[in-house]
Each structure stands twice: as C-alpha cells, then as structure tokens.
Amino acid sequence: MTPNAYQPLTREQMAWRAAQDLVEGAYVNLGIGIPTLAASYVPPGREVIFHSENGILGMGPKPEPGREDRYMVDAGKNLTTLVPGGCFVHHADAFLMIRGGHLDVSLLGAFEVSEKGDLANWTTEDPAFPPGIGGAMDLAVGAREIRIIMDHTSKKGEARILTTCTYPLTAPGCVKRIYTNLAVIDVTPQGLVVIEMIPGMTLEKLQALTEPKLQLTANWQPLTPPEAPKARAA
Amino acid sequence: MIDKQVKTTADAVAGVCDGSTVLVAGFGAVGVADNLLDALHEQGARELTIVANNSGNGDYGLARLINSGRVRKVICSYPRSGDYSAFLKAYRAKSLELELVPQGTISERMRCHAAGLGGFFSPVSAGTKLAEGKETREIDGRLHVFEQPLKGDIALIKAHKADRWGNLTYIKSGRNFNPVMAMAADLTVAEVDQMVELGEMDPEAVITPSIFVDRVVVVGAQA
C-alpha cells in the first residue's frame, strides 16, 4: 500500500474497467495508448465491433507470435488482427463512420477534461515538438459517446480534471464518462458525479486531486478490477 | 491499346514540377509508395507541399525528401509517429511549414475535390483554435466550420495489383488513404506488387477504378 493507503489502477486495469461498459453489438473506436488495450478485456462471449480510423471495421486483439501481418496496424501503428466478419474501408469512409455518428462509443486518452466535458488531448503547446491531432477531433464530435481513460493527475500530481482546460481544446462539451486510475466519474449537466472509487479512496481525498467540485452518487461502487486482467487471445 | 504501365519508377514520376502538391498515401509505414518517393527524390523537384497522414520515418521515402530540403510544407494530421526525426529537425529549424488538419478533414477535403465540390461545412474543430479565422455556420443548432477542397498535382499510390487500364486493389489496412488520394490529383501514379491481365481482377473487388489512375509501375511483391 502507498502512504495514501490506496493503490492506483494499472493501465491494464483501467482498460479492463472501460471494456466492461462496452455492450454487445456496440461499434467502438479505440484511441491510441491505454484505450487500445481495452479491446483485449471485453468479457468472453460478448461481441463488440472495433473500428480503427485507418479503415478497419472488426479489428481484433494483437496477433499471436508468428501470426503478425505488417499490413494490419491499428491507430497507434501497432500490429493487430481482423476478426471473422471484419472488413476494410478507405480513409474517407472510415471517417464518415466517425463523423456521421455511426459509432456508439469512442474511448480516448486526454491531457485534460473540464467539468463541462471539454476535452484537450492534441497539444501541450510545447514549442520543441509538433502537435498531433490524428483522428481525435473527428472522434470527439462524431462518436455518439466519448469516454476518456487517463491518469487522474499529471506525473507531478497536478489535477487534470479541471474547471476549465488550460490546453487548447479538441472539442467542447463532448466527454460523458472518465475512467481514471482512481475513480470512474460521469460528466452530467449537474456536474461531475463519482460512481466508483478504488479501495481506500474517499471523496475528500479524490476532491483534493480534482479541481471542480465532485459529487458522490448514493449507490457508488468500489472500483476493483482483477489484479492482472486476463487478455483475450487472438 | 491502353497501357498505363511504365517501365521504371523514374518514368512514373517524370514531369513533377517544383512547387507541386504531392499526395502521399499511407498510414504510418503501411500503404506508402516508398519507391515512388525515392524516385521523386532522384527526380529532384523542390519546394514541394506534401499531404500525408504522418511525416515520414527514418531516412527513406518522405523523410529523405525532407532531409534533402525538398519540402516547403507538410499538411498532415499527426506528425509525431514512429521515427519522425527528419521532420522534427526541419520543424525545429523552421525550414518547413506545418499545417495540422484533423485526419477526417484531410481525407474529406480531398474527396470533396475529387467529387467536384467547392467545400463543405464540418462540425470537426468547431470551437477550437483550429477554426480561428474560418467561416462558420450553425446547421441544425450545431456550429460547423467551412473547409476548402484539397487537390494534388500528383498522388503517389501504393497498391497490390493493377491491370493495364490502371484498375487497382490493395492489401488490408494498406488501403487507407490510397483510394481517396488516387481520386484527388491531376496525375495519379501507382506502384504495385504485380500486374494482372485485363479481366483477371474480380470486377466486384476493384477498389480504385482505372479512370483515376494515370501511370502504374511494378516494384515487385513485398508481401
């Protein structure tokens, strides 16, 4: 246990938690980074169809050793697979699916999220490095529901869930749910509502790491993913 | 008899002028016409504007063009991908200009030109820094940003199979930007793994119809 008497979730545990909310039949886009991992943690027997911005509908888990195909990459350019029933489209159609509201959910990473659901995830305005948008702006306005997976605070311990984002926005008011390494938080018209917290976490401690006011829902649940979530095989 | 096949990659990129806009298909290292990019390097055209998703890798293909100072501007969605050191060096030296465009907006701007349309209103980037200075319009209660069509002087396409008319097929996620870029340039050049006889391709499986393709060159199977 840490001095705070709680153990933040690992990347895999955050991805596992987000994956549990993906329902049977949903068409889902996964952003690069932790969101990509979520594909491996959908419960067995549940069919979720993953979309990749580079023209894959029906993307599977990462390939088993020896089964790699260099023509199969995901949004982060990692090797991936196609599930039976999957198909390929070109970029304009891949983004038509995104922009046109055909995707049920997009899981994205973020630098910052505001209490109004504003998302900032494309630039920290560091002059030494170019910014990168990729498909984030398209996804943020196009997918029916945007859910974010991110560490609750920065590496320096600063809040990343803010009253107002300090970095330039990817899109205003698009985020519906935030999965952090400490809690699951819904963005509602009434403000931020905590629905789950990790063992040892309290609303007071979580509030200290969050800028806008948090409310704890009456029937909140403990956030307890498996210690080492089991990934689905290809 | 129509025969769009040319013998060498040098023939394929012959005539590209200084100042051209070059559509470079591919996503990361997949579906990129690296042989044509190297031929363009040999050809020597300068002051190029490159339209691509990323900004090149290592010191080959697009990265080589950048390292040789041939590129004036890059229009892309995500330059930070793989070993993008060639781009990063030029970016820090301010020797090239970056126009950052959301990925779906890049592809739709090209599709728009290909379709003969004068632009489109998109909700993407509305309310962000990227929309500053652009025309906006509220449509069905939602703010939209006007986007211009985007046209290439030449498109460099990576396909799998071609026939002598220029019908093309692709491999898996190697398709990506290729079909839309093939439609959006004055001159569309494809490097392919192999030629097949006219009529041999399943007509239901042709992804880029020959009308969009001007030159084809075989660079050998790499699969």
Interface residues (C-beta under 8 A of the other chain):
Chain A: S52 E53 N54 G55 I56 D69 R70 Y71 M72 V73 K77 L82 F88 V89 H90 H91 A92 A94 F95 L96 I98 R99 A128 F129 P130 P131 G132 I133 G134 G135 A136 M137 D138 V141 G142 P168 L169 T170 A171 P172
Chain B: F27 G28 A29 V30 G31 N53 S55 S77 Y78 P79 R80 S81 G82 F87 L88 Y91 R92 L98 L100 V101 P102 Q103 G104 T105 S107 E108 M110 R111 S122 P123 V124 S125 A126 G127 T128 K129 L130 Y170 I171 K172 S173 G174 R175 N176 F177 N178 P179 V180 I207 A223
